[in-house]
Amino acid sequence: MMTINPEVVVTTCGRELNLSNTELVIERSNSLFSYNIHKLQSGEYIIAEKFYANPFNNRYILLNDEQIELLKNL
């Protein structure tokens, strides 16, 4: 039997990360999906998009500080 940890995710770039050791920076949700940003201990960030109706569409996007700064200026 395989045990699945819901806090361990695989990012769009293929890295496996544990969200239980992160700082939740932004938490937003509505009845369709949630959009959260987590800061890792390494200083990188994860954007977690979770779709309630279809969890197969969930995405975990890994960003570094440079990419976060670029997003702030958009």
C-alpha positions in Angstrom: 0.0 0.0 0.0 1.3 3.4 -1.0 1.0 6.4 1.4 0.5 9.8 -0.2 1.5 12.9 1.6 -0.7 15.8 0.4 2.0 18.3 1.3 4.5 16.8 -1.2 4.0 18.3 -4.7 5.8 18.1 -8.0 6.4 21.4 -9.7 5.9 22.1 -13.4 9.7 21.9 -13.8 9.7 18.4 -12.2 11.0 19.1 -8.7 9.4 17.3 -5.8 9.0 19.6 -2.8 7.3 19.4 0.6 5.0 22.4 1.3 4.8 21.6 5.0 8.2 23.4 5.6 7.2 26.6 3.8 6.0 30.0 4.7 2.5 30.8 3.3 2.9 34.3 1.8 -0.4 34.8 0.0 -3.6 32.7 0.3 -6.5 33.3 -2.0 -9.5 31.1 -2.8 -13.0 31.1 -4.1 -15.5 28.3 -4.8 -13.6 27.0 -7.8 -9.9 27.1 -7.0 -7.3 28.3 -4.5 -4.2 30.3 -5.4 -1.4 30.3 -2.8 2.2 31.5 -2.8 4.6 29.6 -0.5 8.2 30.7 0.3 10.7 27.9 0.6 13.6 27.9 3.0 15.9 28.2 0.0 14.3 31.6 -0.8 12.5 30.3 -3.8 8.7 30.6 -4.2 6.0 28.2 -5.2 2.7 29.3 -6.8 0.1 26.6 -6.0 -3.0 26.6 -8.1 -5.5 24.0 -6.8 -8.7 23.3 -8.7 -11.5 21.8 -6.6 -13.5 20.3 -9.4 -10.5 18.7 -11.2 -7.4 18.1 -9.1 -5.6 16.7 -12.2 -5.4 20.4 -13.3 -3.5 21.5 -10.1 -0.2 23.3 -10.9 2.8 24.0 -8.7 5.1 26.6 -10.3 8.5 27.2 -8.9 9.9 30.8 -9.1 13.2 32.3 -7.9 13.7 35.9 -6.5 14.4 37.3 -10.0 11.2 36.0 -11.4 9.2 37.3 -8.4 10.7 40.8 -8.9 9.7 40.6 -12.6 6.2 39.8 -11.6 6.0 42.7 -9.2 6.8 45.1 -12.1 4.1 43.8 -14.5 
